[in-house]
Structures are given as structure tokens and as C-alpha cells.
Amino acid sequence: PHFVEYIRQTIGERYGFDPLLQGGLQIYTSLDASLQLAAQKAVRDGLNEVRLRLKKKTGSADPAKGEVEGALLALDPRTGAVRALVGGYDFSLSEYNRALQARRQPGSAFKPIIYSAALEGGLSELSVIRDGPLNFRMAPGKYWRPQNYQNRFFGPVTLRSALAHSLNSVAVRLVGRMGVERVIRQARKLGIESPMEKNLSLSLGSSSLSLLELVRAYAVFANGGQLVEPLFVTRVTDRNGKLLHESSPETKQVISPEISYVITDMLKNVVQSGTGRAAAKLGRHVAGKTGTTSEFRDGWFVGYTPALIAGVWVGYDDHRPVGDRETGARTALPIWLGFMTEAGRESGSEDFLVPEGIDWLEVNLKEAGYPLPVFENSLRARIPIVSGSKIAPPARAKTEADDGDLSSEETDSEQ
């Protein structure tokens, strides 16, 4: 229903509501009926689980404040065709379209955008950066000290491990090294149009955006670096069959196929050994990233195969915290998994296409001297690198990826 209402408004504004309501138009959309049913079921089932869990924790919810809500949007990353859209738990209770209209902080789901900029700047999956405390002076007597989940730091880590385990201080250091404006330009390249915070909090996903924007940005990684224009309506004719409008996929190369493949490989590692491990249950080649905002107000998961990308958001409309430890992995990812499982063959079984400009590095991380944080469960790795790029030895990698200014005890927030 949320999809139909969006189409009704869009077509009505373009051709007038009278011919639309009088049956004078034939509208053909990109929606896949079976995927839409799967999406509606996944959102309903997933939110029911979250609501039940919250009631067990806190007792009966206050109906006046509203129940926890969610949204799902799926599209074909190759064409931009929107295959499924769910804007909320029940359209009859709320017509608000949380997939298109809501602007929410993405939290760690924003990090792949940061990492893609870092890769374009010459870093690699094996670049090493320090995960450690940071202290920013925001105003006299007021400080910002970004923390990791569960308030643990792990020392030197590779970018591959840092993204897999969503380490916040690493993201802050990367943005500090590149500059906030560079990251904002990257977000714009990837199709994000919402206003961006011009400070280091951007590194932790503080700038609100829509689910559609985030899914579209990730679709660039799934589609060899090509940005797609979201496609809702494919064709419109009048009652006599005269063609009034026809859409075709619009794409634009915004990052190189090689960079998009390396990011996809890093996001596959998130699923294989990081915060998105539950997505591996799909049993296909999957890349994705979780996201959780402060005080567990928003939960996200965006994941993709070469043929289908889907994003899920879960939270309260009034921005209340969902609940302790209600992370994106716990709230949004199960909905995504339910949808993609039902999607079956529509999500494809093939692996991601390797661009010509990719070489492979077989490395024993321990023997090569790379840092092995306690969460690193594999000593051997097969790493894609852009042909012709140089991988700095671990001993030099700290100066390659770290920023001395940001490792000081006290740093002004204007950096």
C-alpha cells in the first residue's frame, strides 16, 4: 500500500488526479508481486518479534506513544528498479512512508561510504590504523569521546577488521585524516542528497538520510561503481494505449569497478566474520553492513547479492530508544534475512564479478606481521587489491593510515 500511494501521488502530480481516479491511465511499475509479499511478511514477522521481546523486557507498551516501526526497500542494483517497498507495519494504521519520507541517522551503516573514500585515497584492506580512545573538545569543559560498542578498544587493526567489527574510533580517524568535506563529496557521488553534518560526528553516521538513499549508495558497490536512478514506474499509457511515459535504467560511473569490488569484499567479510554474521545463513554470496545509532534508537541492515539489494530500518517514529542491546544485527538483520530467504532464486546465486584491474594477495596475517585483535579468527586471507597499488608492510602501515593529530589526548572538534 505504501508503494501504491507513492505511485498515486507521483502520477497524480504529473498527469492530474482526475484521469488517474477515472481510470484514464494504465500504469506499469517495477514492483515484483512475489517479492512485495515476501517483504510485507518479513517486516510484519520481524517487528512482531521485536515488539514481543520489548514487552517481555519492559511490560506492556504505551499505545499512545506508538509501537516500534520498520521499513524495507529492495531494488535491482543493475537497473535501479524498485522490486519491493514496505513503509511501515500497517498502512491502515499509518500512511507515513518510512522507506522514502523518514530521515534517520544511519549510524555505522554509513561507514562503507567513508571506507570507499579511504580506498580511493590509496589505502587498502590491509592498511593498519589504531583503534584507541579519542578526546575532542567541543566547547569549554565539554568533550566528545567516541566509544566502540561495549566500550572496548583493540589497538592496531587492519581496515578489513575495523569495518567487519564496526570500530568507531577507526572511522573517526579516517574522516579526520581525509577531511569531512572529502567524505561529504563521496556521499554526494553515491547519490546521498540529504544535508550532511560538517564535523567529525559524520564518521559515526550522525547525518540523517532516507532508507532509499542508503540502499542506492550501497547499490553502487554492488553494481561495479555505477550509480543507478531509482525506478518506480516503467511505463504509462492512456485509456487508448497511447504511450505517455516510458522509463529506462539510468546509470552513471561514479567510482571505479575496482574500488567497488574491494568494498564489496570487505562487506562480504562483515557477513562472514563480523557484525553481519547472521546474514551468512542465506547461503549465498552476500555483502552487507549493520548500523546502530546512539542509545539504540535506530537499527539498520543493508545487504546485497549481485542481483538484489535490500535495506531495512527499525525504530520508533518519535526517536525513542528501542531498547538495551537492540542493535541493527538484532532488529533489522532478521527482517532482511527473512525477506531474502523468501526471495529465493530472485536474489541470485552467482558471485560478484571480479573486474580486470584486481589482483589477489594471499597472506598469512600472523607471519606477515599484521595485527591480530582478539576477534580475528582467521590467520590466512585472500585480499583483492587494485592492480599496481603498493601494500605497505605492517610496520609502516600505522603512518600510512593513522593521523597523529587525532591520536593526541585532546583535539578540537573543528578538525
Secondary structure, 3 states (H helix, E strand, C coil): CHHHHHHHHHHHHHHCHHHHHCCCEEEEECCCHHHHHHHHHHHHHHHHHHHHHHHHHHCCCCHHHCCCEEEEEEECCCCCEEEEEECCCCCCCCCCCCCCCCCECCHHHHHHHHHHHHHHCCCCCCCEEEECCCCEEEECCEEECCCCHHHCCCEEEEHHHHHHCCCHHHHHHHHHHHCHHHHHHHHHHCCCCCCCCCCHHHHHCCCCECHHHHHHHHHHHHCCCEEECCECEEEEEECCCCEEEECCCCEEECCCHHHHHHHHHHHHHHHHHCCCHHHHHHCCCCEEEEEECHHHCEEEEEEECCCCEEEEEEECCCCCCCCCCCCHHHHCHHHHHHHHHHHHHHHCCCCCCCCCCEEEEEEEHHHHCCCCCCCCCCCEEEEEEECCCCCCCHHHHHHHHCCHHHHCCCEECCC
